[in-house]
């Protein structure tokens, strides 16, 4: 196990997380390679009287996977894959595996993994937060495929759950399905029920500029997407929209992007039906993934070049965040936050209420239109992402801590700016806070994967919070796994 302490070579790089607003100095960083290493890390933390934080990919938007003076348990080196049985069998995946690698590993075995849209995010944080992704309407949230886990408890015990005769294991699994990471134990491996890829899939990208959205056509388009797309009978299509703060006359004011689990022809048919009567887009593209691997007993062998090509192709959906390549893009420009480069940012979220208020879309558009963009646009980006839910996500096939099964749309308010530029901290954070406050008459709740420390904990879990408190009391009665927004003991 590699241990890095202050003063060691690489310490200043190793302590970085994805949000450059937070500059923490842990007491030590333990790069754990397995559950035994985690057990030792917990023992060392107790022996030295320091707290712990748990980091898999470092994408905790509020930086709470680290802190000053703590022992940082880093599980990013636990990237193992084990496939048991067949058709479909089960898949054990290490908590530190990056999604881009997970997609490649499962693709070459003929499986689809319902993970997120950003390939640099790791399995550990995504799964425990719920996991929105482009297979959601067909397969549900990432956590809806979780059937087991390898864990290390606060006392240093290693278990593979669920164990026969231990009903409390099922309650812990329920809490791990959407209850947020770092609350109850250290998860070193996740056991998923994978989904056979009986088809290829198509990534779709549609853009409208201001010239294509005259009058109230933007309002009409957004209203149709919110009310029709989540409830369409073709669950093979999952989409999101991005509404961008930009100068008047911009060519990419609105993006609709997503994935269709099927052929280009069927993707076109479904999208044409859903957009019928809406303003024609400026650009529409369909990108076919590599074909489905042939059925065979062993995984396809890939050389390094093929693996890298697939990793790039399958990893991050084009345009997911924070936006398309810009004409004024330069080194370090805000063209992708899924490439492992830290940026300063502030994120928040809310679920659209079950009955969509007709004033929601005008209020949303008013915030975007009235915001003066930061120029040049490679300095800061502000926008709202609208995530489509529905389909399989409406159903709780396995007990989970996700409290918003009846919701069809999730809003994510986003502001991103350069790592070393503190000038935009206050105005960008204030913009996010005011945006969310403006939308509260039409929304409630929040999504723990898009964590915002300014939102009360109860808003993330609603009626599931008492369950999470009970699980916390049983598995971590001493509150060893404690941080700013951890589940309380009461």
C-alpha positions in Angstrom: 0.0 0.0 0.0 1.3 3.4 -0.9 1.2 6.0 1.8 1.8 9.7 1.1 2.3 12.3 3.8 3.0 16.0 3.9 6.4 16.7 2.6 6.6 13.5 0.5 7.1 13.8 -3.3 3.7 14.1 -5.0 1.8 15.0 -1.9 0.6 18.4 -3.3 -0.7 16.6 -6.5 -2.2 13.7 -4.6 -4.3 15.9 -2.3 -6.1 17.6 -5.3 -9.8 16.8 -5.9 -11.9 17.8 -8.8 -13.2 21.0 -7.3 -10.3 23.5 -7.2 -12.2 25.7 -4.7 -11.1 23.3 -1.9 -7.5 23.1 -0.9 -7.3 20.5 1.9 -4.2 19.1 3.5 -4.9 15.5 4.8 -2.7 14.1 7.6 -1.9 11.2 5.2 -3.2 9.6 2.0 -3.5 5.8 2.0 -3.8 4.4 -1.5 -5.5 1.1 -0.6 -5.3 -1.8 -3.1 -7.7 -4.1 -1.3 -10.0 -4.4 1.7 -7.1 -5.5 3.9 -5.4 -2.2 3.2 -8.6 -0.3 4.2 -8.7 -2.3 7.4 -5.1 -1.2 8.2 -6.0 2.4 7.3 -8.9 2.4 9.8 -6.7 0.9 12.5 -4.0 3.6 11.9 -6.6 6.4 12.0 -7.9 5.2 15.3 -4.4 4.7 16.7 -3.5 8.3 15.8 -6.7 9.9 16.8 -7.5 11.3 13.4 -10.7 11.2 11.4 -11.1 9.7 8.0 -12.5 10.6 4.6 -13.1 8.2 1.7 -12.2 9.0 -1.9 -12.7 6.9 -5.1 -12.5 9.5 -7.9 -12.5 12.8 -6.1 -15.6 14.1 -7.8 -17.4 15.1 -4.7 -18.6 18.6 -5.8 -18.3 20.1 -2.3 -14.9 18.5 -1.6 -16.1 16.4 1.3 -14.1 13.4 0.2 -11.1 15.1 1.9 -10.4 17.5 4.7 -7.6 19.0 6.7 -5.8 16.7 9.1 -7.6 13.5 8.2 -6.5 10.1 7.0 -7.7 10.0 3.4 -8.7 6.5 2.4 -8.2 6.5 -1.3 -9.7 3.4 -3.1 -8.9 4.5 -6.6 -6.4 1.7 -7.0 -9.2 -0.9 -6.4 -10.1 -1.4 -10.1 -10.7 -5.1 -10.2 -13.2 -6.9 -12.4 -14.6 -10.4 -11.7 -17.4 -12.0 -13.7 -19.2 -15.0 -12.2 -21.6 -17.2 -14.1 -23.1 -16.3 -17.4 -26.2 -15.0 -19.2 -26.0 -12.6 -17.5 -24.3 -13.8 -14.3 -22.9 -11.1 -11.9 -20.0 -8.6 -12.1 -17.8 -7.6 -9.2 -16.3 -4.2 -9.9 -13.8 -2.3 -7.7 -14.9 1.0 -6.2 -12.0 2.8 -7.8 -12.8 1.9 -11.4 -13.4 4.8 -13.7 -16.6 4.6 -15.7 -14.8 4.8 -19.1 -12.9 1.6 -18.2 -16.0 -0.1 -16.8 -17.8 0.5 -20.1 -15.0 -1.0 -22.1 -14.6 -4.0 -19.8 -18.3 -4.8 -19.9 -18.7 -4.0 -23.6 -16.0 -6.6 -24.6 -18.0 -9.2 -22.6 -21.3 -8.2 -24.3 -22.8 -6.2 -21.4 -24.2 -2.7 -20.9 -23.4 -0.9 -17.7 -26.0 1.8 -16.7 -23.5 4.3 -15.4 -23.1 8.1 -15.7 -22.3 10.3 -18.7 -18.9 11.4 -17.5 -16.2 8.7 -18.0 -13.8 10.1 -15.4 -16.2 9.6 -12.5 -15.5 6.4 -10.5 -17.9 3.6 -9.6 -17.8 4.2 -5.8 -19.3 7.7 -5.6 -21.7 7.3 -8.5 -23.4 4.1 -7.3 -23.8 5.2 -3.7 -25.3 8.5 -4.8 -27.8 6.8 -7.1 -26.3 7.3 -10.5 -28.1 9.1 -13.4 -27.0 7.9 -16.8 -28.0 7.3 -20.4 -29.4 3.8 -19.8 -31.7 5.1 -17.0 -35.1 4.8 -18.7 -34.3 1.2 -19.8 -32.4 -0.1 -16.7 -33.0 2.5 -14.0 -30.3 4.2 -11.9 -26.9 2.7 -11.5 -27.8 1.6 -7.9 -30.8 -0.3 -9.2 -28.4 -2.9 -10.5 -26.5 -3.3 -7.3 -27.0 -6.6 -5.6 -24.0 -7.0 -3.2 -20.9 -5.3 -1.9 -17.6 -6.0 -0.2 -17.3 -3.6 2.8 -15.0 -2.7 5.6 -16.8 -1.6 8.8 -15.8 1.1 11.2 -14.4 -1.6 13.4 -12.2 -3.0 10.6 -14.3 -6.1 9.8 -14.4 -7.2 6.2 -17.7 -8.6 4.9 -19.1 -9.6 1.6 -22.8 -8.8 1.8 -25.5 -9.9 1.8 -24.7 -12.9 4.0 -27.2 -15.7 4.6 -28.9 -15.3 8.0 -28.0 -11.6 8.4 -31.1 -9.5 7.6 -29.3 -6.3 8.5 -27.2 -6.7 5.4 -30.2 -6.1 3.2 -30.9 -2.9 5.1 -27.3 -1.7 4.5 -27.6 -2.6 0.8 -30.8 -0.5 0.6 -28.9 2.4 2.2 -26.0 2.0 -0.2 -28.4 2.3 -3.2 -28.6 6.1 -3.2 -27.9 7.0 0.4 -24.6 8.8 -0.4 -21.0 7.7 -0.1 -18.9 7.5 3.1 -21.7 7.2 5.6 -21.8 3.7 6.9 -18.6 1.8 5.9 -15.9 1.7 3.2 -17.2 -0.1 0.1 -14.2 -1.7 -1.8 -16.2 -3.7 -4.4 -19.7 -3.6 -5.8 -21.6 -6.5 -7.1 -23.9 -5.7 -10.1 -26.4 -7.7 -12.1 -25.2 -6.7 -15.6 -27.4 -6.2 -18.7 -26.9 -8.2 -21.8 -26.1 -5.9 -24.8 -28.4 -7.4 -27.4 -28.0 -4.3 -29.5 -25.7 -1.4 -30.3 -26.5 2.1 -29.2 -26.6 5.5 -30.7 -25.6 8.8 -29.1 -27.8 11.7 -30.2 -27.0 15.4 -30.2 -29.4 18.2 -31.2 -28.7 21.9 -30.9 -30.8 25.0 -31.4 -29.3 28.5 -31.6 -31.2 31.7 -30.9 -32.0 32.1 -34.6 -34.0 28.8 -34.5 -35.9 29.8 -31.3 -38.0 32.8 -32.1 -40.8 34.1 -29.9 -42.0 31.6 -27.3 -40.7 28.5 -29.2 -38.0 27.9 -26.6 -40.7 27.7 -23.9 -42.8 25.3 -26.0 -39.9 23.1 -26.7 -38.8 22.8 -23.0 -42.4 22.2 -21.9 -42.8 19.4 -24.4 -39.5 17.8 -23.4 -40.4 17.9 -19.7 -43.9 16.4 -20.1 -43.5 14.0 -23.0 -40.0 12.6 -23.1 -40.0 11.1 -19.6 -43.3 9.2 -20.1 -42.7 8.1 -23.7 -43.3 4.3 -24.1 -39.9 3.8 -25.9 -37.7 3.5 -22.8 -34.6 2.9 -25.0 -34.1 6.7 -25.3 -32.7 8.7 -22.3 -31.9 12.4 -22.8 -30.8 15.5 -21.1 -31.0 19.2 -22.1 -28.6 22.0 -21.4 -29.7 25.6 -21.5 -26.7 27.9 -21.7 -26.0 31.4 -20.5 -24.4 33.0 -23.6 -24.5 36.3 -25.6 -27.6 37.0 -27.7 -27.3 35.3 -31.1 -25.5 32.3 -29.8 -25.6 29.1 -32.0 -25.8 26.6 -29.1 -28.4 28.1 -26.7 -30.1 24.7 -26.2 -28.7 21.2 -26.5 -30.7 18.0 -26.4 -28.5 15.0 -26.1 -28.9 11.4 -25.1 -28.6 7.8 -26.0 -30.8 5.4 -27.8 -30.3 1.7 -27.1 -30.9 0.4 -30.6 -30.3 1.3 -34.2 -29.9 4.7 -35.8 -33.1 4.2 -37.8 -35.2 3.5 -34.6 -33.4 6.4 -32.8 -34.4 8.8 -35.7 -38.0 7.5 -35.6 -38.4 8.0 -31.9 -36.8 11.4 -31.8 -38.8 12.6 -34.9 -42.0 11.6 -33.1 -41.1 13.3 -29.9 -40.0 16.6 -31.6 -42.9 16.7 -33.9 -44.2 20.3 -34.2 -41.2 21.8 -32.6 -38.8 24.3 -34.2 -36.2 22.6 -36.5 -32.8 22.3 -34.9 -29.6 23.9 -36.2 -27.6 20.7 -36.0 -28.6 17.0 -35.4 -26.1 14.2 -35.2 -26.3 10.4 -34.6 -23.2 8.6 -33.6 -23.2 4.8 -33.7 -21.1 3.0 -31.1 -18.9 0.1 -32.0 -21.1 -3.0 -32.9 -22.1 -5.4 -30.2 -19.4 -7.9 -29.5 -20.2 -11.4 -30.9 -21.5 -13.9 -28.4 -18.6 -15.9 -27.1 -17.5 -17.6 -23.9 -14.5 -15.4 -23.5 -14.1 -11.6 -23.6 -12.8 -10.0 -26.8 -9.1 -9.3 -26.6 -8.1 -5.6 -27.1 -4.7 -4.1 -27.7 -3.8 -0.8 -26.1 -4.8 1.3 -29.1 -8.2 -0.4 -29.4 -8.8 -0.1 -25.7 -8.0 3.7 -25.7 -10.2 4.2 -28.8 -13.1 2.4 -27.1 -12.5 4.2 -23.8 -12.8 7.6 -25.5 -15.8 6.5 -27.6 -17.8 4.8 -24.8 -16.7 7.0 -21.9 -18.1 10.5 -22.0 -21.1 11.5 -24.0 -20.2 14.4 -26.3 -21.4 17.7 -24.9 -22.5 16.4 -21.5 -20.7 19.1 -19.5 -19.9 21.9 -19.6 -20.5 22.3 -23.3 -19.2 22.1 -26.9 -15.8 23.1 -28.0 -15.7 26.9 -28.2 -14.3 29.2 -30.9 -12.3 31.0 -28.2 -11.1 27.8 -26.6 -7.5 27.8 -25.3 -5.3 25.6 -23.2 -7.4 24.7 -20.1 -10.6 26.0 -21.6 -13.9 24.9 -20.2 -14.7 22.4 -22.9 -14.9 19.3 -20.7 -15.0 18.6 -17.0 -14.8 14.8 -17.6 -11.1 14.8 -18.5 -9.6 14.8 -15.0 -8.8 18.5 -14.9 -9.8 20.3 -11.7 -11.9 23.4 -12.1 -13.6 25.7 -9.6 -17.3 25.1 -9.6 -20.6 25.2 -7.8 -23.4 22.7 -8.4 -26.9 22.5 -7.0 -30.0 20.6 -8.0 -33.8 20.1 -7.5 -36.5 17.8 -8.8 -39.4 19.3 -10.7 -42.6 18.7 -8.8 -44.8 15.8 -10.0 -47.3 18.2 -11.5 -45.3 20.6 -13.8 -46.3 24.2 -13.0 -46.9 26.1 -16.3 -44.8 29.0 -14.9 -41.7 26.8 -14.4 -40.3 27.1 -17.9 -40.8 30.9 -18.2 -39.1 31.3 -14.9 -36.2 29.1 -15.9 -35.7 31.0 -19.2 -35.9 34.3 -17.5 -32.9 33.5 -15.3 -30.9 32.4 -18.3 -31.8 35.4 -20.4 -31.2 38.0 -17.7 -27.8 36.6 -16.7 -24.9 38.6 -18.2 -22.4 36.0 -19.5 -18.8 36.0 -18.4 -16.6 36.7 -21.5 -14.6 35.2 -23.0 -16.5 32.0 -22.4 -13.5 30.0 -21.7 -13.2 31.8 -18.4 -16.6 30.8 -16.9 -19.6 28.8 -18.0 -23.1 29.0 -16.4 -26.0 26.8 -17.4 -28.8 24.5 -16.2 -28.9 20.8 -17.1 -32.3 19.1 -17.3 -32.0 15.4 -16.7 -34.8 13.2 -18.1 -36.1 10.5 -15.6 -39.0 8.2 -16.0 -39.1 4.7 -17.6 -37.5 2.2 -15.4 -36.5 4.9 -12.8 -40.2 5.2 -11.9 -40.1 1.7 -10.4 -38.3 0.5 -7.3 -37.3 -3.0 -8.3 -34.9 -3.3 -5.4 -35.3 -1.4 -2.1 -33.3 1.8 -2.3 -32.6 5.2 -0.5 -33.6 7.1 -3.6 -36.7 9.1 -2.7 -37.9 10.6 -6.0 -39.3 7.7 -8.0 -42.4 9.7 -8.9 -40.4 12.6 -10.5 -39.8 13.0 -14.2 -37.2 15.8 -14.4 -34.1 16.6 -12.4 -32.6 20.1 -12.7 -28.9 20.7 -12.2 -27.7 24.3 -11.8 -24.1 24.6 -12.8 -21.3 27.2 -12.8 -17.7 26.4 -13.8 -14.6 28.7 -13.9 -10.9 28.4 -14.1 -8.9 26.7 -11.3 -6.8 29.7 -10.3 -9.4 32.5 -10.8 -11.0 33.4 -7.5 -12.6 36.5 -8.9 -15.7 34.5 -9.9 -16.2 32.6 -6.7 -18.7 34.9 -5.1 -20.7 35.9 -8.2 -20.9 32.3 -9.5 -21.9 30.8 -6.2 -24.5 33.6 -5.6 -25.9 32.9 -9.1 -26.4 29.2 -8.3 -28.0 30.1 -4.9 -30.4 32.6 -6.5 -31.2 30.3 -9.4 -32.2 27.5 -7.1 -34.2 30.0 -4.9 -36.1 31.3 -7.9 -37.1 27.8 -8.9 -38.3 26.6 -5.4 -42.0 27.4 -6.2 -41.8 24.7 -8.9 -39.3 22.2 -7.4 -38.3 20.4 -4.2 -35.7 18.0 -3.0 -32.2 17.5 -4.3 -30.0 14.8 -5.8 -27.1 13.6 -3.6 -24.8 13.0 -6.6 -25.1 16.7 -7.3 -24.4 17.7 -3.7 -24.7 21.2 -2.4 -23.7 21.8 1.2 -26.2 24.7 1.4 -29.2 22.4 1.1 -30.5 20.7 4.3 -29.8 16.9 4.4 -33.5 16.1 4.6 -34.1 17.5 1.2 -31.9 14.8 -0.4 -33.6 11.9 1.3 -37.1 12.9 2.3 -39.0 10.0 3.8 -36.0 7.7 3.4 -33.9 9.6 6.0 -35.3 7.6 9.0 -34.1 4.4 7.3 -30.6 5.9 6.8 -30.4 7.0 10.4 -31.3 3.5 11.6 -28.7 1.9 9.3 -26.1 4.5 10.5 -26.8 3.6 14.2 -26.4 -0.1 13.5 -23.3 -0.1 11.3 -21.4 3.0 12.7 -22.7 3.6 16.2 -19.6 5.6 17.1 -20.0 8.0 14.1 -16.5 7.1 12.9 -17.5 7.9 9.3 -18.4 11.5 10.0 -18.2 14.5 7.7 -20.0 17.8 7.0 -23.1 16.1 5.4 -22.9 12.6 6.7 -26.0 10.7 7.9 -26.6 11.6 11.6 -27.1 9.2 14.4 -30.4 10.8 15.3 
